Amino acid sequence: MHDKISAEEQVLLDKFLADNQLWLGPDPEIMRNHSLTPRSKAEDEILKKGLDPHQVHHVRGLINAALSEAFTMCNQMGAAPGAKWGDLVTGVYTAQGDLAMIAPHGIIAFAACCFYPIRFIVKNWITDPTVGVKEGDGFIHNDARYGGVHNTDQSMMMPLFWKGELICWLSATIHEGENGACEPGGMPAAAESKYDEGIKMSPFKVVENFKLKRDLVTFLQNSVRDPKLQLEDMKVKLHSVMRLRERILSVLEQFGRDALMGTLRLHLEDTEKEMRRRISEMPDGTTRVLQFMDSSLRENCLQKISLAITVKGDRMIMDFRGTAPQFMNRSVNTNIASFKAALCTGLLQNVWPDLPHTMAVLSPIEIISDRNSIIDAEGEMPQAMSLMPMFKACVAWTIPMNKFNYSLPHRYSAIIASQYDQAATFIYGGLTQHGDVTGNFCSDINGNGQGARSHADGEHSVSPVFGFMCDSGEHEINEEDTPIIRLGAQRLAKDRIGFGKYRGGMGYEQIATSRGSAMWGFMTGCEGSKFPSAQGLFGGYSCPSYQLLKIKGINIFEELKKDPKVVEVFDIVKLMNERPIKGGKYSSNDMGMTFEVCGEGEIYMICQGAGGGYGDVLERDPALVMKDVEEDLLSHDIARDIYQVVYDEKTLVVDVEATTQLRADYRLERIRRGKPFDQFCKEWVTPEPPANIPYFGSWENTKEIYATTMGQRVKMPADQLQGAFMLNPKDVQIMQMEGEIEKLKAQLAECEGKS
């Protein structure tokens, strides 16, 4: 035996290992690289020859139009609720797989991580004799570990050949919802391993000669609760991509190969160049923000996301070290590739929305994270509710980047506070009134309040945090398809505001029940019931915390039959405070609710959230305060107590002098309450996290990470993170009840001993 082998033996060994690879899992070389690939030989030759800029502009416009047409096809023909209200995207990628362009109104993150599976196909399947890539092939994919947001999103990817040469890739992605997971709807908060997440499709060929392969379609239909949805939307995505292919082929026929390939590559390189230019305009330095998630969707716990953005010249570094460790048996982890896609979304939606929507915006940015953290989780960890940390990534930019941009003489968008960043909607599943089994979620997720701006209030329920062109849907359509009945309109949530000189845009109430099905249920996948989600900016207030409210043990339809006026207005605050329905069990709960069967007529209530406020509340124009009061967005109590405005409640006429004096007095009161910074830190700062809070993440030192695992607090080096294993909440409750029983037994024995 010897430990050295010859060069010839090494070649043979390498070939043997390559020919007998056990499993093609997610490739770290692909999944950890968000930068542009180097120019191909063809691209380099084309760009060195030069392109007519007018022709490039023309070709770019034709591609945009083609992408928009394909998007509209998915939107109009798709069966999934996500397709109907715009939770989809179409994209064009270079031959190497770099995302070049997306539909003007598509979900950025879907395309910003779809290039990963395309790179996987290019690396592994093109030369594989058992697979191959040829004209008329189509590949499907949904496993976020190979690139994606989460497993509810399914992509159809197709190569485009021209005269025998692979020119580019085309894709369509839709949030399909139902995917056969352990809970209906595709986003199972109860998932404790990746094997609870439903179908997990690595990129594989499902189309040949432009036709779906029926054997594989049948397999996929048998893997989900809604086989009709699975088939229909596979057809929809395929034919939208085929339409996109027709349009791109017409560009090739009119302008030629060089014009198309050169335009795609130039689009990417110009965007990266512009990114570097904008970064170099910013002052050198470091700004920071801390974000906290307050739930694992199974129990309350505080998870830290730490971010420091450093700018030096044209370099930008995003340092997430010190973030909470991954959970071994909770679904709120994400992988770093998906997290970067959310960062791309946040940058293009909140900071520089005028830039082209391509992956090139992230290419010049260095991103640092701790391996095995909640944002850089290992592949075996459950990731079904990866939206929780990813939505934080969408708004992570707002505070640190606005600190950089505030002093710049030229800005490319308004200074804006954080948008509400939670998936505040009902996820549902069960047997419909038509006898169909289904699972999905409601489009209320698309109504998040916008953050306040430096010059104006935020817009109410403007968009989801992950997209800027989505619709909040039609409840009537949903009621036709499912047993869900909406008891209240999308009423803006009065007083639930991010206060400030300019207030955040507000969210709306959602009040739902079911009718016509004995097997129907809801779940909610939200955080922010203990710790506010949307942070204020430059003195503005955060949004409030939001709860899930229930009225169980009643049937509202029967109650209304007995007394049509038992509930005159379906308003969350009035229902919970006045409790008009006798015999109902009223409860306030965390918004992380795993799937629960809803009896007919039982009521579930949640709120879409408000964006953060901007600036000091004492600087808000009293006329704007009165406008909010007049529009029933703000109560008199809040107008007086928060904004310190003196006015006549009947006429809403402001006493200007009295208001000025009241605000001046209140500023003096602030000074009186204030403390020197060193004194405040001495009284407030502790050497470790509070012992009674399940805390995850760094405290003072980003190299040391705290976690609570198996009910015990541990501390570990950041470069040796271990996953946290959480106890079953029911087991914890049983242990607490057993403890109470033992106490009662002891008290009883003591009483008997005295007698």
C-alpha positions, 0 to 999 in steps of 0.5 A: 500500500502507498499513499501516492499515485501517478499522474496517469492513475490520478486521471483514471481515478478522476474519470472513474469518480466522474463516471460513477457520481452517486448523486448530483446534489446542489452544486456549491460552485453554482449555488454560492456564485451570484456574479456574472460568468465570464464572456463566452468566446462568441460574446467576446468576439461580438462585443469586440466588433462593436454594436450599434447602440440604436439597434441594441435599444431596439432589440432590447425593446422587442425582448421586453415586449416579448417577455411582457406578452409571455407574462400576460399569457401566464397571468390570463390562463394560469389556474393557480391563484398566484398566476391570476394575481401576478405572482409570476415572471418570465425571463431570458438568460444567456447561453451560460445561464446569466439572467439578462432580462425579465418581464417588466412587471414580473417577480424579480426574485423568481428570475434572480434565482432561476439562473441557478438551475439553468447553470446546473443544466448547462453543467450537467445535462448538456453533455450527459448522453442519458439526458442531453439538451436539444431543440424542443426540450423543456426542463421543470424545477421547484427545489429551492436548494437548486435555486428558487424562492421556495418549493411552491414555485415551479419553473419551466426552462427551455433552450433556444437554438438558432442554426444549431447553436444554443443562443439563450434560455427562456423561462416562466415561473409561477407560484403554484401553491399546492405541492403535496407538503405535509400541510396543504397550500405549499408552505408548511410551517409544520415541516420539521425536515425537508422530507415534509416539504412535498415534491422537490424537483431538481432540474429535469427534462419534462418536455421533448419536441415541445410536448409534455412527457405524460409519464412524468406529468402523471407522476407529478399529478400523483404527488400533489393534492390538486392534480388539475392545477398541476397539469394546467399550469405546466401547459400554461408555462410551456406554451408561454415559453413557446410564445416567447421563443417565437418572438425571440426567433423573429428577433434573430431572423430580423437582426441576426445572432450577433445582435441578440447575443450582444444585446443580452451580454451588453445589458448585463455588463452595462448594468454592472458598470452602472452599479459600480458607478453608483456605489463609488458615488456613495461616501466610504464607510459602514452602516448597520441594521439589526432585524429580528424575527420573533417566531419560528411559526411554532413557538415564539423566539427571537432570531437576529439578522445582523447586517453591516454594509461597507462601501469603499470606492466602487466596492460594496460588502454586505456582512451578515455574520452574527445572524441566528443559526439554522433550525434543524426542525423548523421551516424558517431557514433559507439557503444563501442563493435564495437569500441573495435573490431576495436581496436583489429584489429589495435593492431594485424595489426600494433603493434603485428601482430605475436599474434594469432587473437583472442579476448584474445588480448583485454581481459587484457586491460581496456578500459574507455570511456564517455557514449554517446560519438561518440565511445560509442553511445547509441543504438538509435543513427544512426551508418550506417557510424560507420567506421569513428571512427572505422577506427581511432581506427585501427590506434590509437595505432601507436603513443602511442604504438611506444613511449612505444616500441621504447626503448625496446631491443626486438620488435615484429614488426617494428616501423610504422607510421599511415596507411591511415585510410579512406574508399576512394572508390566509393559507387554506386547504381541504375539500371545496364545496365542489368536491375538489381537494385543493390547497393554496393561499389568498392574494391578500399577501400582495397588500403590504403597506409601503414605508413612509417617504422623506417627502410624503406618506407611504401608500396604503396596501401598495404591493407585496414586499417581494414584488411591485406589480401584483394584485390583491385579487378578487374575493368573489372569484375565490368564493366561487372556487373555495368555501372561504367567505369574506365577512369584511371588506379590505378595511384599512386598519385604523390606528395601526400605523407606523407614525412619523413626520410622514406615516407609513402606508396602512394595511387592511383587515382580513376576516374570513370563515368557511361555508359549504365544506365540513373539511376545510381549514386555515393556517397563517405563516407570519411573524411580528406578533411580539416584535414589530416587523417594519422599522421606522426611519430617522425617528419614525415609528415602527409598525405595530405588532399584529395578532391572529384573532379567532372566534371559535365554537359558533356559526356566524351564519346561524347567528345572523339568521337568528339576529341579522343585527348581531354584528352590524360591522365586521371590524376586528377591534369592535368584535374583540372588544365588544364580543357581540356573539354570545357563546363564542370563544374569543382568543388572541394568538400568535400569527404563526398558526399551523394548519387548523380545521375551521368549523363552518361559520367560525371566524378567523381575523388577521391584519395586513401590516403598515410600513414604517414611519419617517421622521419625528411625529412632532414635525407632522403637519397638523393638517395631515393629521386632521386629514387622517382623522377625517378619513377615519384612519386615525382616532382622536386619542392618537391624534392627541397623544402621539402627534400632540395636536390641539383641535376641535373634534367636531369641526377638526379645526386646529388651534395652531398656537396651542399645538405649537405650545403643546409640542414645544412643551413635549420636546422639553419633556423628552429632554427631561426624560433623556439620559446621557448615552453612557448612562443609558448603556450602563443601565440598559445593556446586559452582558448576555441575552435575557435568560427568559427569552429564547434568543438566537444570534450574536449579542455583542460579539459577532463571532459568538452565537447564542441559541436555545436547543433542546430547551437549553441555552448554548453559545458557540463559535460563529465558524462552527455553527450547529443547528438548533433543535426545538422541542415539540410545542405540545410536549412543552405544554404537557411538561408545563401542565404536569408541573402544575399538576405536581404543584397542586398535588403537593398543595393538596398533600400539605392541606391534608397533612394539616387537617 
